């Protein structure tokens, strides 16, 4: 039983929201065992023609307690904003509790200025912490998540923020 959390943050990411409802994505979600999709869609509208599948999609404009939703998710698909990345990847080093960190798939929103999400996403991918997708190949990357074994960002490298910042400069 796999729970998938999709978040677009506070802005719009219409292409990602639409992709979640596509037949290809729904088939991939079913293949990896997803039984529930929590879709935080922000300002993006829900497509009027939604497909049906074994995975139940629960659209929500905003989620007030994102941390608890992240903790119950097995996989998180995020827009590659720094807040989302840190919320998902921070682990026991910050809260002194043993908690499971879900697999994170980042889908940079290429419509944003300077494409800064792309840089952050690819840096974290090189560190082995996340998978990176675009809207088109998201179903394939979701399937690839079955065999992905992420590296814990903070636990394995306490100086990772320095490393991350230097790699982006």
Backbone as CSV, one residue per row, in Angstrom:
resi,resn,N_x,N_y,N_z,CA_x,CA_y,CA_z,C_x,C_y,C_z
1,UNK,0.843,-1.173,0.000,0.000,0.000,0.000,0.891,1.240,0.000
2,UNK,0.940,1.943,-1.090,1.822,3.092,-1.246,1.010,4.376,-1.310
3,UNK,1.435,5.354,-0.502,0.812,6.672,-0.514,1.755,7.623,-1.231
4,UNK,1.210,8.356,-2.191,1.969,9.312,-2.978,1.466,10.714,-2.671
5,UNK,2.385,11.594,-2.316,2.069,13.004,-2.082,2.681,13.802,-3.213
6,UNK,1.856,14.621,-3.859,2.331,15.501,-4.925,2.095,16.928,-4.457
7,UNK,3.127,17.769,-4.527,2.977,19.160,-4.106,3.561,20.106,-5.147
8,UNK,2.810,21.161,-5.442,3.283,22.172,-6.380,3.646,23.467,-5.659
9,UNK,3.504,23.489,-4.349,3.815,24.702,-3.597,2.684,25.706,-3.682
10,UNK,3.030,26.969,-3.539,2.012,28.017,-3.484,1.725,28.653,-4.834
11,UNK,2.486,28.300,-5.837,2.317,28.900,-7.149,1.540,27.958,-8.066
12,UNK,1.585,28.194,-9.336,0.920,27.323,-10.309,1.933,26.404,-10.969
13,UNK,1.503,25.196,-11.196,2.276,24.246,-11.985,1.256,23.364,-12.705
14,UNK,0.537,23.994,-13.631,-0.575,23.353,-14.319,-0.164,22.071,-15.040
15,UNK,1.002,22.084,-15.661,1.443,20.911,-16.422,1.614,19.694,-15.515
16,UNK,2.156,19.886,-14.318,2.331,18.768,-13.392,0.979,18.261,-12.898
17,UNK,0.095,19.170,-12.534,-1.231,18.763,-12.056,-1.964,17.975,-13.141
18,UNK,-1.920,18.454,-14.360,-2.574,17.758,-15.472,-1.957,16.383,-15.684
19,UNK,-0.633,16.285,-15.567,0.062,15.009,-15.778,-0.365,13.964,-14.758
20,UNK,-0.629,14.377,-13.529,-1.031,13.430,-12.480,-2.323,12.711,-12.881
21,UNK,-3.190,13.383,-13.610,-4.451,12.789,-14.045,-4.359,12.049,-15.374
22,UNK,-3.191,12.038,-16.011,-3.058,11.373,-17.314,-3.116,9.857,-17.160
23,UNK,-3.529,9.197,-18.226,-3.605,7.732,-18.222,-2.229,7.107,-17.983
24,UNK,-1.190,7.702,-18.593,0.168,7.158,-18.446,0.630,7.233,-16.991
25,UNK,0.387,8.366,-16.352,0.808,8.502,-14.964,-0.003,7.574,-14.062
26,UNK,-1.304,7.517,-14.278,-2.149,6.651,-13.456,-1.728,5.188,-13.591
27,UNK,-1.349,4.764,-14.791,-0.881,3.384,-14.993,0.423,3.145,-14.240
28,UNK,1.334,4.113,-14.294,2.603,3.978,-13.566,2.356,3.929,-12.061
29,UNK,1.445,4.758,-11.574,1.115,4.768,-10.142,0.554,3.418,-9.711
30,UNK,-0.313,2.872,-10.525,-0.875,1.556,-10.215,0.223,0.499,-10.213
31,UNK,1.151,0.588,-11.169,2.258,-0.373,-11.273,3.136,-0.379,-10.018
32,UNK,3.375,0.778,-9.430,4.233,0.835,-8.235,3.434,0.627,-6.946
33,UNK,2.147,0.359,-7.068,1.345,0.027,-5.898,0.705,1.202,-5.182
34,UNK,0.600,2.334,-5.844,-0.006,3.512,-5.224,-1.506,3.271,-5.056
35,UNK,-1.988,3.475,-3.833,-3.418,3.328,-3.559,-4.072,4.672,-3.259
36,UNK,-3.237,5.672,-2.986,-3.778,7.002,-2.703,-2.796,8.064,-3.188
37,UNK,-3.325,9.064,-3.871,-2.524,10.209,-4.299,-3.115,11.446,-3.641
38,UNK,-2.308,12.093,-2.819,-2.708,13.372,-2.236,-2.079,14.434,-3.115
39,UNK,-2.889,15.236,-3.755,-2.419,16.232,-4.719,-2.656,17.641,-4.187
40,UNK,-1.583,18.276,-3.726,-1.654,19.669,-3.297,-1.399,20.488,-4.550
41,UNK,-2.460,21.101,-5.090,-2.368,21.720,-6.411,-2.231,23.233,-6.387
42,UNK,-2.197,23.859,-5.212,-1.989,25.302,-5.146,-2.998,26.058,-5.978
43,UNK,-2.518,26.949,-6.807,-3.383,27.776,-7.647,-3.727,27.126,-8.992
44,UNK,-3.187,25.936,-9.235,-3.467,25.244,-10.496,-4.852,24.625,-10.466
45,UNK,-5.587,24.763,-11.569,-6.916,24.152,-11.615,-6.820,22.642,-11.802
46,UNK,-7.835,21.943,-11.330,-7.940,20.499,-11.553,-8.517,20.304,-12.959
47,UNK,-7.916,19.412,-13.760,-8.445,19.193,-15.114,-9.907,18.753,-15.067
48,UNK,-10.693,19.230,-15.997,-12.115,18.893,-16.007,-12.353,17.439,-16.405
49,UNK,-11.485,16.891,-17.242,-11.610,15.486,-17.640,-10.575,14.671,-16.872
50,UNK,-11.035,14.057,-15.794,-10.122,13.264,-14.970,-10.274,11.793,-15.331
51,UNK,-9.153,11.057,-15.307,-9.199,9.620,-15.557,-9.402,8.901,-14.229
52,UNK,-9.880,7.695,-14.294,-10.102,6.903,-13.090,-9.081,5.772,-13.067
53,UNK,-8.642,5.412,-11.864,-7.708,4.304,-11.724,-7.819,3.741,-10.324
54,UNK,-6.973,2.764,-10.037,-6.956,2.164,-8.700,-6.451,3.159,-7.657
55,UNK,-5.640,4.107,-8.085,-5.116,5.114,-7.160,-6.162,6.211,-6.966
56,UNK,-6.511,6.460,-5.739,-7.499,7.497,-5.441,-6.779,8.842,-5.349
57,UNK,-7.205,9.798,-6.164,-6.613,11.133,-6.139,-7.452,12.015,-5.232
58,UNK,-6.782,12.599,-4.231,-7.442,13.537,-3.323,-6.839,14.920,-3.539
59,UNK,-7.494,15.768,-4.338,-6.950,17.111,-4.566,-7.197,18.024,-3.372
60,UNK,-6.173,18.795,-3.020,-6.272,19.793,-1.963,-5.541,21.040,-2.436
61,UNK,-6.161,22.203,-2.246,-5.526,23.441,-2.674,-4.243,23.667,-1.881
62,UNK,-4.345,23.622,-0.578,-3.185,23.782,0.308,-3.261,22.755,1.424
63,UNK,-2.131,22.414,1.968,-2.056,21.489,3.093,-1.407,22.240,4.245
64,UNK,-2.152,22.418,5.317,-1.641,23.218,6.436,-0.572,22.481,7.234
65,UNK,-0.671,21.166,7.338,0.316,20.401,8.099,1.105,19.498,7.147
66,UNK,1.916,20.131,6.310,2.660,19.400,5.288,3.598,18.367,5.911
67,UNK,4.195,18.691,7.057,5.150,17.760,7.670,4.506,16.415,7.985
68,UNK,3.302,16.419,8.529,2.655,15.140,8.846,2.281,14.389,7.573
69,UNK,1.911,15.100,6.518,1.600,14.442,5.249,2.847,13.816,4.647
70,UNK,3.967,14.510,4.753,5.228,13.972,4.243,5.593,12.699,4.994
71,UNK,5.399,12.707,6.303,5.762,11.541,7.118,4.910,10.319,6.813
72,UNK,3.697,10.523,6.313,2.840,9.380,5.985,2.997,8.938,4.538
73,UNK,3.716,9.716,3.741,3.899,9.377,2.321,5.068,8.410,2.133
74,UNK,4.936,7.561,1.139,6.028,6.670,0.745,6.874,7.311,-0.343
75,UNK,6.206,8.091,-1.199,6.872,8.802,-2.286,6.309,10.216,-2.310
76,UNK,7.195,11.193,-2.496,6.761,12.582,-2.666,7.244,13.043,-4.027
77,UNK,6.335,13.639,-4.782,6.695,14.304,-6.032,6.537,15.781,-5.756
78,UNK,7.630,16.526,-5.928,7.610,17.941,-5.620,8.130,18.788,-6.746
79,UNK,7.854,20.057,-6.665,8.196,21.017,-7.708,9.641,21.508,-7.626
80,UNK,10.439,20.993,-6.734,11.864,21.327,-6.597,12.109,22.686,-5.976
81,UNK,11.149,23.202,-5.242,11.377,24.404,-4.449,12.179,24.036,-3.213
82,UNK,12.998,24.945,-2.740,13.882,24.630,-1.608,13.104,24.251,-0.355
83,UNK,11.961,24.863,-0.112,11.164,24.520,1.066,10.689,23.083,1.023
84,UNK,10.194,22.659,-0.121,9.735,21.276,-0.275,10.890,20.308,-0.099
85,UNK,12.012,20.607,-0.726,13.182,19.729,-0.641,13.614,19.552,0.813
86,UNK,13.756,20.641,1.541,14.191,20.549,2.932,13.154,19.871,3.812
87,UNK,11.885,20.146,3.579,10.834,19.490,4.363,10.872,17.980,4.204
88,UNK,11.160,17.499,3.004,11.177,16.063,2.761,12.493,15.430,3.212
89,UNK,13.609,16.055,2.890,14.901,15.404,3.114,15.489,15.586,4.507
90,UNK,14.998,16.555,5.257,15.552,16.681,6.608,15.134,15.460,7.400
91,UNK,16.050,15.006,8.207,15.792,13.762,8.915,16.095,13.873,10.391
92,UNK,16.464,12.759,10.982,16.667,12.694,12.423,17.706,13.664,12.966
93,UNK,18.626,14.109,12.137,19.643,15.036,12.638,19.009,16.349,13.097
94,UNK,17.839,16.690,12.540,17.158,17.920,12.918,16.152,17.727,14.035
95,UNK,15.386,16.648,14.002,14.332,16.509,15.000,14.609,15.434,16.043
96,UNK,15.797,14.839,16.012,16.216,13.846,17.004,15.232,12.696,17.145
97,UNK,14.539,12.368,16.132,13.615,11.249,16.158,13.876,10.379,14.937
98,UNK,13.737,9.100,15.135,13.903,8.197,14.001,12.643,8.294,13.157
99,UNK,12.783,8.813,11.973,11.623,8.876,11.097,12.027,8.467,9.696
100,UNK,11.091,7.884,9.046,11.287,7.412,7.690,11.254,8.613,6.749
101,UNK,12.185,8.657,5.832,12.212,9.728,4.843,11.729,9.134,3.527
102,UNK,10.640,9.676,2.973,10.110,9.112,1.725,11.034,9.376,0.545
103,UNK,10.865,8.578,-0.497,11.583,8.830,-1.739,11.055,10.129,-2.321
104,UNK,11.945,10.922,-2.895,11.570,12.228,-3.431,11.894,12.289,-4.917
105,UNK,10.871,12.616,-5.697,11.029,12.849,-7.128,10.786,14.333,-7.361
106,UNK,11.784,15.015,-7.887,11.663,16.447,-8.150,11.338,16.688,-9.622
107,UNK,10.354,17.555,-9.832,9.955,17.948,-11.183,10.077,19.470,-11.232
108,UNK,11.238,19.968,-11.652,11.418,21.427,-11.690,10.367,22.102,-12.561
109,UNK,9.861,23.209,-12.058,8.899,24.006,-12.814,9.689,24.920,-13.740
110,UNK,9.788,24.550,-14.984,10.624,25.266,-15.948,10.067,26.631,-16.329
111,UNK,8.853,26.922,-15.904,8.258,28.227,-16.208,8.715,29.322,-15.245
112,UNK,9.407,28.940,-14.185,9.847,29.935,-13.214,11.130,30.624,-13.677
113,UNK,11.383,31.802,-13.130,12.548,32.603,-13.509,13.862,31.865,-13.268
114,UNK,14.774,32.004,-14.176,16.153,31.525,-14.063,16.292,30.015,-13.902
115,UNK,15.189,29.298,-13.914,15.227,27.847,-13.808,16.072,27.372,-12.623
116,UNK,15.993,28.084,-11.504,16.788,27.742,-10.322,16.404,26.381,-9.743
117,UNK,15.170,25.945,-9.931,14.765,24.637,-9.423,15.537,23.520,-10.124
118,UNK,15.823,23.720,-11.396,16.575,22.728,-12.169,17.963,22.516,-11.567
119,UNK,18.642,23.612,-11.229,19.983,23.518,-10.654,19.970,22.757,-9.334
120,UNK,19.051,23.109,-8.457,18.952,22.439,-7.158,18.637,20.961,-7.340
121,UNK,17.690,20.653,-8.201,17.288,19.267,-8.417,18.450,18.417,-8.928
122,UNK,19.176,18.912,-9.908,20.271,18.117,-10.473,21.437,17.978,-9.504
123,UNK,21.664,18.967,-8.687,22.701,18.859,-7.661,22.344,17.753,-6.661
124,UNK,21.104,17.729,-6.208,20.662,16.707,-5.261,20.633,15.323,-5.904
125,UNK,20.355,15.279,-7.200,20.388,14.004,-7.901,21.820,13.457,-7.948
126,UNK,22.780,14.328,-8.207,24.188,13.901,-8.222,24.623,13.369,-6.868
127,UNK,24.045,13.901,-5.792,24.366,13.450,-4.439,23.633,12.153,-4.083
128,UNK,22.752,11.696,-4.977,22.038,10.443,-4.756,20.833,10.553,-3.841
129,UNK,20.362,11.756,-3.605,19.269,11.975,-2.646,17.886,11.926,-3.274
130,UNK,17.782,12.234,-4.558,16.483,12.362,-5.212,16.541,11.787,-6.626
131,UNK,15.385,11.586,-7.177,15.240,11.343,-8.607,14.726,12.635,-9.221
132,UNK,15.084,12.892,-10.463,14.634,14.100,-11.148,13.878,13.687,-12.408
133,UNK,12.757,14.350,-12.621,11.933,14.072,-13.792,11.518,15.386,-14.424
134,UNK,10.971,15.284,-15.612,10.234,16.403,-16.185,8.793,15.927,-16.329
135,UNK,7.918,16.799,-16.726,6.501,16.441,-16.790,6.284,15.255,-17.723
136,UNK,6.987,15.235,-18.843,6.785,14.167,-19.831,7.239,12.797,-19.333
137,UNK,8.439,12.716,-18.735,8.956,11.402,-18.356,8.604,11.001,-16.918
138,UNK,7.743,11.737,-16.268,7.383,11.446,-14.880,6.865,10.021,-14.670
139,UNK,6.012,9.478,-15.541,5.582,8.094,-15.313,6.740,7.092,-15.291
140,UNK,7.720,7.284,-16.162,8.884,6.393,-16.202,9.708,6.536,-14.920
141,UNK,9.937,7.769,-14.492,10.727,8.000,-13.278,9.991,7.466,-12.044
142,UNK,8.676,7.588,-12.010,7.910,7.002,-10.903,8.131,5.500,-10.853
143,UNK,8.118,4.836,-11.986,8.393,3.400,-12.037,9.823,3.107,-11.576
144,UNK,10.777,3.939,-11.983,12.172,3.766,-11.558,12.330,3.885,-10.043
145,UNK,11.406,4.567,-9.383,11.523,4.755,-7.934,11.427,3.438,-7.173
146,UNK,10.903,2.399,-7.818,10.823,1.095,-7.169,12.201,0.581,-6.750
147,UNK,13.213,0.859,-7.566,14.560,0.344,-7.268,15.497,1.413,-6.712
148,UNK,15.029,2.633,-6.587,15.861,3.745,-6.112,16.093,3.628,-4.610
149,UNK,17.345,3.704,-4.218,17.740,3.692,-2.807,18.411,5.033,-2.512
150,UNK,17.654,5.996,-1.968,18.214,7.342,-1.774,19.267,7.402,-0.679
151,UNK,20.189,8.310,-0.855,21.180,8.635,0.166,20.561,9.676,1.084
152,UNK,20.694,9.457,2.384,20.166,10.439,3.341,21.024,11.697,3.262
153,UNK,20.417,12.804,2.973,21.133,14.055,2.728,21.934,14.506,3.940
154,UNK,21.312,14.686,5.072,21.994,15.274,6.224,22.742,14.254,7.060
155,UNK,22.204,13.063,7.202,22.846,12.075,8.051,24.182,11.614,7.479
156,UNK,24.234,11.429,6.168,25.459,10.929,5.560,26.498,12.028,5.341
157,UNK,26.059,13.263,5.315,26.977,14.358,5.046,26.530,15.596,5.824
158,UNK,26.972,15.735,7.088,26.546,16.873,7.897,26.909,18.228,7.292
159,UNK,27.897,18.266,6.406,28.297,19.520,5.766,27.653,19.681,4.398
160,UNK,26.547,18.979,4.192,25.957,18.959,2.854,25.494,20.323,2.385
161,UNK,25.051,21.186,3.285,24.598,22.502,2.837,25.756,23.289,2.233
162,UNK,26.934,23.189,2.837,28.112,23.844,2.266,28.433,23.253,0.894
163,UNK,28.394,21.930,0.811,28.662,21.246,-0.449,27.645,21.653,-1.502
164,UNK,26.395,21.673,-1.110,25.326,22.021,-2.028,25.473,23.448,-2.528
165,UNK,25.711,24.387,-1.643,25.855,25.797,-2.028,27.059,25.980,-2.947
166,UNK,28.185,25.361,-2.600,29.379,25.492,-3.436,29.144,24.922,-4.826
167,UNK,28.402,23.832,-4.916,28.170,23.224,-6.227,27.275,24.089,-7.102
168,UNK,26.456,24.917,-6.485,25.547,25.770,-7.246,26.214,27.073,-7.674
169,UNK,27.360,27.411,-7.069,28.038,28.660,-7.414,28.889,28.521,-8.663
